[in-house]
Amino acid sequence: MRLRDIQEDREIPIRTVQQVGSKTFFLRDGRWVDSVLSAEQERQVRRIERYSNEYFELVNRHGPEVAKYLAIEGDVMLVLDGQAYAF
């Protein structure tokens, strides 16, 4: 997908997929969504506030690989050990 910058007369690429670590994320409704997210997991998503105690406990529990996913800018929905988390 591309947008056109009329003032600069050039196309601007829009990124809708990104690979981070071993995961792929798709941009869906303004949120980066883990490609393995199921509809059931999405219904049972656990919302975590960024930089809260629970957020850092999640990083400590899952190690440095998780920190890569949490560094994605914007809203993120991530699946870890079968549980979906929204940040």
N, C-alpha and C positions, 0 to 999 in steps of 0.2 A: 504494500500500500504506500502511496506517495501523495504528498500535498504539494501544491504549487505556491511558491512565494512570489506574488505578483510584483512587489517592489524590487526584488532582486532578480526577477525573471529566471528562477531556477526551481528545480524540484527538491523537495525535502523528504527523505525517506522516513517512514514511520515504522518503528520497531514493534512487532507484535509477538515475537518469540525470542527468548533468551536462554542460553545454556549457562548454568551456574553450578560449578562442581560437577556432581554426577546427575543433576536434575535438569529438567527442561520446564520452563514456565511459559505460559501463554497469557497474553494480555486479554482479559475478558471483563467487559463492563468497568474498565478503569482499574482493575486489580490484577496483579500477577498471580496466576493460579498454577499450582503444581500439576504437571501433566498426568500424574497418577491419581488425582482426586476423583473419587466416585461420588455419585449423587447422595448415597447414604452417608458418606463421610462429611459431605458438605452440610447435610441436615444436622449433623451432630458436631459441628465445628466448635472449637474452644477458642474464645476470643481472649487475647493476651495483650495488655498494654505494653507498648515498647518501653524498654528500660525499667520495667517494674521488677520486683523481686522474682516473680514467677518467670519473667522473660530470661533473667540471668540464670535461674535454676535450670531452665530448659537448655541453655547453652552449656552449662556445666555437666548436665546429664548426657548430652549427645555429642559433646566435644567440638573441636574447631571446625568441623565440616558444616555444622549448623550455623556458625557465625557467618559463613559465606552467604547463606540464604537470607539471613536476617539483615544483611547489608544491602539488599535490593531496595532501591528507593521506591517509595509509594506503598500502597496497600498490598499485602502479600497473603496468600493462602498456601500453606505448606503442610505436607503430610509426613509425619515421622512415626515410625512403628505403628502404622495403621490409624493414627489419630490426626485429624485435621486441625490446624491452628491458624487463626487469622490475626494479623498484626496491622 
